[in-house]
Every structure is written in structure tokens, then in C-alpha cells.
Amino acid sequence: YKNRGNRVLDPHVYTVADEALKPLLEYGENHSILISGESGAGKTWNTKQCLSYITEVTGKMSRRKQDATDLKEASIETKILAANPILEAFGNAKTVRNDNSSRFGRFTEVHFVESGTIEGARIENFLLEKSRVVWQQSGERNYHIFYQLCSSDYATSYGIGSVETNEYMNQSGCYTVDSIDDREDFDVMLQSMTDLNFSKIEIEWVLQQTAAVLHLGNTIFVSDGQEGSRLSSSGMVAMKWISQLLQVDAKALEFALTHRSIEVRNVKTDIPLSPDAAIDSRNALSKSIYGLVFDWLVKRVNSSLNGTDRPWAFLGLLDIFGFEIFEQNSFEQLCINFTNEKLQQIFNRDTFKKEEAMYR
């Protein structure tokens, strides 16, 4: 497809990537590829194909230009592709229509120098579907990383039981997927972290936070006999693991989950929460921790991709989770459905209206 000349080849996403890449290399024009569609249409796969094409074509150029001892550019191209398994593990999940559905929006900028080689990249994320962490509808799964962690050797070290015993993973009745090997994907994800120069401490920290979220789902609250709530016996076991993994005081965390505080005229009052309200508090903390870990991962990946604020030119790729209607729709899904509609309007305007103008 790179050297197709005037030949007419079968339609392929490589053609789209090449048409965006050529004017960038020749004139320094910034271009973006917008990939939209309904859930399961193949947006994430096509994004990876575009990235593979760009890194392969420019990688060959850089290898011809660089000395044998200078592998900087080639390593950057490898790192760009290595970011995918990490972000997919923490940001993708099985839905009713797609076994590997992106549950966040992602804009990737690939930065170029004037010689036409890649100097770095930067990823922006938005609208992570945090509600999926605590609830999934029938036939769906939570984020891949939870199942990968349960299948790994880390499960025993972090006190994680089987998928069926974890509240945040056993609600939908879907535990395995025929097209997914969780153990193998976990090993690929760890290798990607190594390729991106994650330290052992950083990898351990990320996995500990993830395990702590699973244990939070198993903190069960019962009535304290009055208006408040307390941990059940099984909840106390989970809390011990949470305090160890998060390195916080167990009693202080239990109090924070079972009480809310108000302050009036510098006087602070602690109000006990009912068991149901304590569960809501627990779920809010789980979503917050997972969202912060995901943001940290994107920031950490970017630090390894050597992106710059003022590149000579860049090629952008937008991958968002698709238009979908569930029995219960999250706020993030509402926002992404609106975004997909706007992108479809852009496609209609640029395709049909421009074609119509040719005949006026």
C-alpha cells in the first residue's frame, strides 16, 4: 500500500493511514484520523492497524538514516505499540456486542521531526467508564485487568480469590470469554510495561491498587443496631487486605466509609451511614481509585513516549468507545453517544456536502 502508485488495490485501512501520512512527510501538514462507529464495528482494531502502518513505514525510514549504534527512534516506535496492551487491559472490557470494547476515549498524537521520522508520541484519555468498575449488566465483564490479575501468580500474594468470589466480577454471570486468554494477555501487559521502562516498584504499585479495588467490592456492611453500619466478618477480612495494599489504617478507612462529615461554623459533625449508604461510599471510593490509577498509567506511558508540546508535525488518531444503548446507560455512555452523533455529522458534511458542491 505504501508503494501502490496508481494501482487500485482492495480497500484497506492502510490506505487511510498512508493518505494522512504522505502530506505530513512532504509538506509538514498535521493530519488526524477520526475512527467512529457503533460498538463492535472495529474501531480499536483499526486504530492499532493505523499505528502499526505508521510505525512500520517511518521505522524503515529511520533505520536507513540512523547509525547501527543509535536505536533511539526504533525504540520509540516499539514503545508506541507497547502502550496498547496496557491501556486495553485497564480500559477495555467485554460488552454484549464486543469482546474487547474500549470503555474510554483516546486521542494519540504521533510526533515527527522534519526528517520524517518519529520523535515521540502523546496520549490523551477521557470519559473512562468508571461505573463499570462496580456494576456490569448480564453477559458483560468488568475491565480485563481484574480477570488477568485473578489468573496470575499475584492473586495469592494479594489475597484475591476466584472470579466467582469477587463482588465486582460475579454480578453479570460472565466470567470467561472464548476469544480471550486472560493469563496470556496479562503476561503481554507486563512485558509492555517492561518495554516502557516501568520499574518493578511501579508495576507492583499498580497491581496493588487494582487488587485493593477488588477487595473493596467484598467489604460488606451490616447494621450496627442503631442508625449506622459496621463491617461484617467477611468485610473485616477484606478490610485487612485493603489496609495492607493501600498502606492505610484499617480503622480510619472503615470510619470514613461508614460516616459522612459536615462542618458548620468550624464545628465538624460525623453522621453515621446506613449499610446501603456505606456501600455507595465504598463504590465511590473504588471508582475514584481506579480512575486515578488509569490517569496515572496514561501519564506514565506518556513519559516514556517522549512527546513534545511543539512537534514539527503530528498525526493524530481518535479512538472512542462506540454508540451503544444498554438497559441502564451510564453518564459516560450518554456523552460518548452524543460525540458519535457529532462525528457522524462531520462525516456527512465533509463527504456528502463536498461531493454535492462538485456538481453545482
N, C-alpha and C positions, 0 to 999 in steps of 0.2 A: 504493500500500500504506500510505502514511502517513495518507491521508485516506479510508481504505476504510470507516470507520464500521462498520455492521452488515452490510455486504455480504460475501458469501462469494466470495473470489477464489481462483484456482488456487493450489495450494501453492507457496510460494517462500521462499527463504532470507531475503528481505527481511522476511517476517512474523516470523521468529525474531528478527531484529535489532530490529524495532520493538517486539516484546513485551518485550525486555530493556531497550530504551531508555526506554519510557514510564514505568515506575515509578521509574527513575532521575531523570528530569526532574521528575516530580511529587512524589516523596517523598524523593529523595536516596538511594535504595537502591542498594547495589553489586550488580551482576549480572555473571555470566560465561557465556560461550557455549563449550561443550566440543564440539569438532569431531573426531570419531574415525571410524574405518573402515579397511577394508583398503586396500592400496596401489592407487592409481588410481581411488579412489571419488570424488575431487573435493574433498578437504579443503582444499587450498591455494586452489583457485578459490573455494570458498565463504567462506573467511576473507577473501579480497580483496573479495568481494561484500558481506560484512557491514561491512567497513571503509568501503567506498565509500558504502553506505547511511547509515552513522552520520555520516560527514564531510559528505555532501551535505545531510542533513536539518538537522544542527546548524549547518552552514555558512550555510544560508539564514537561520536564526535570527540568527546573529551578524552577518550582513551587514545585516539590518534594524536591528540595535541599534547598530552601530558607525558612527562618522563616516567620511566618504569618505577622510580622511587617515590613518585608523587601520586598517591592514591586518594587524595582528598575528595575530588569530585565524584569518583566512582563510589566512595563510601557514603556520600550524601545521597546519591541515587538509591543505594541499598537501604538507607535509613528511611527514606520516604515511603518505600514499600513496606518496611518493617513496622511502620506505625499502624497499618491496617489491622493486624491480628489483635493488637492491644485495644484499640478503640472498638473493634467488633465484639471482643469479649465483654467489655464493660458497657457498651452502648447498643448492642443488638440483642434481639430475643425472638423466640418463636411466637408468631401470631397465628390466627386461624387461617390466614391466606398465604403466609410466608414463613419458612423455617428459619430464615436469617434476616429478619426485618430490622432496619435501622430505626431506633427509637429516639433519635436526636438529629438535629440539623448540623451539617458540617460544610464549611467552605474552606477549601485547600488552595493556597497560593503557592505555586512553584516559581521561585525566583531565578532569573537568568542574568548572566553578565553579558557584555557586548560581544564576546567571542562566541556566544551561542550555547554555552554550557551552563549547567545548573549550579548555582552557588548556595542554594538553601531552599527552605520552604516554611510556611507558617499555616497553622490550622486554627480556625475559629469554630467554636461549638455553640449551639443554642438550643433551647427548648428540649432538654433531656426530659423524658417521660418518667419523672420521679415517682409518680403514683404507682407504676408497675412494680416498684420495689416491695410494696406492702400488699398488693392485690392484683390478681390476674383472673380473667374470665375463663370459663370452661374451655379446655382444648388448647390453652396457651401456656407459655412458660415465663418465668422471671428472666432476668438477664443471664446470658450464657455463663458468666464468671462464677455464679453461685453453684451451678451444676458441675463446672470444671473443678472448682475447689473441693466439692464433695467427692469427686472421683480421684483426687490426687492424694499423695502421701501426706500432705499438710493437714488433711481432715482430722487425723488422730491427734496431731500436735495441738490443734486449735479446738479440740473437743466437739467437732461437728459430727453429727450422726448422719444417717442416710437421708436422702431427699424426702422420703415419706414422713420423717420425724420433724421436719422444719416447717414451721407455720407459714413462712414466706414463700414456700415452694410446693406445698401439698394441697393448696386450695383448688387448683384447676383440674387435678386428676391427670395431668400430663407431665410425666417425669423424664421420658427419653424421646429422642427423635431419630428415626431410621437414617436420615441423611447426615447426622451429626455424631462425631466421636468426641465426647467431652474430654476424655483423658488425652487424646492426641492433640486436640486444639489447645489444651492447657500447656502442653509441652512446647507447642509452636509459639504461644503467647510469651512464655518465659524466655524462649530463645530470642524473640523480638525485643524484649526488654534488655537482654544482654547486648544485642546488636546496637541498641540505642544508648548504651553505656549507663544503664541503671545500675546502681550499686546494690550489693546484697542487702544492705540496710533498707534501702528504698523499696526493693521488692518485698521484703519481709513486712515493712510498714503497710504497704498497700493491701497485702493479703490479710494482715491482722485486722485492718479496718473493715474489710469485706466480711471476714468471719464474725466480727463483732455485730455487724448488721443482722446476720443470720441469728445470732444468739438473742438479739433484741426482740426478734419476732417470737421467740419462745418465752419471753417474760410474761407470765400470766398473772393477772391481778384479781384478787378476791376482796370482798367487803371486810373492813376491819371491825365490823359490828356496830359502827356508827355511820357517819356521813362519808367517811373516807375509804381508802383502799390500802391494801398491802400486797406484797408478793406472795404467791402460793409457794409450796415446797419446791415444785419444779422450776418456778420462776426464780427462786433463790439460787438454784444450781446454775441457771443461765446467767444470773447477775454476777456470780463469781468469775465466770469466764469473761464477761464483758469488762469488768473492772480490771482484769489481768491484761486483756488485749488492748483496751483503750488507756490503760495506766491511770485510772481514776479511782477514787474512793467509792466502794460499793454502796455504803450507807448514804453518802451525799447524792449519788446518782438516783438511788431509789426515792429519796425525798424529793428530788427535782421532778421525777416522773409522776409522783403521786400528790403533788401540791402545785398550786399556782400562786403567784405573789402579786400583790397590788401595793402601790405606795401612794399615800395621800398626805401631803404636808410633811414630807420627810419621815412619815411613820409607815413602816413596812409590815404588811399583814400576810401571813401564809394561810391559804384556804385549801383544805383537803379536797381531792378529786375522787369522784366515784370510780369504780372499776372500768366502766366504759370510757370515761373521760381520760383515765390514766392510759388506756390502750391508745386513744387518739394522740396523747402526748408522746407515747412510745413510738408510734408510727411517724409522727412529725420528726422526731429525732433521727430515726432510721433514714428517712428521705433526705434530711439535711446532710447527714454524714456521707451518704452515697453520692449526693450531688457535689459536695466539696471534694471528695476523692476523685470524681470524674474530672472536675475542673483542674485539679492538681495534675492529673495524668496528662491532660492536653497541654498544660503549661510546661510540664517536664519533657514531653515529646518535642515541643517547640524549641526548647533549649538545646536539644540535640540536632535539630534540623538547621540550625544556623541561619534562620530567617533574618531579614533586614527591613527596616521601616521605609527605605528608599531604594528599592531594587531598580536596576536598569530597565527591566521589563518583567512582567509576570503573566502566568497563565493560571486562571482560576477555575476550580471545579466545584460546583454546588451539588451536594447530595443531601436530600431531606427525606424524612420518612413520609410515606405516601398517603394519598387520600383514602380514608377508611372510616366506616361508620360501625361502631360497636353497640352492644346493648347498653353499656354505660361508657360514655365518652369523657375522657379527661380534658382538662383545660388545654393541655399541650396539643392534644389531637384536634381540638377546635381551631387553635391557632394555625396548625400545620395544614388543615383543610382549607382555611382561608388563604394561606400562602400558595397552596397548589392551584387554587382558583385564579389567583392573580398571575401566577406564572403561565397558566393556560391562556389567559387573556393576552399576555405579552407574545406568546407563540402565535396566537390568531392574528394579532395586529401585524407582527413582523412578517408572517408568512402569507396570509391571505390578502391583507390590505396592500402590501407592497406588490404582490402579483397583480392585483386588480389595477393598481396605478400604471402598470406597464401598458395596459390596453386603453388608457384614457387619451 
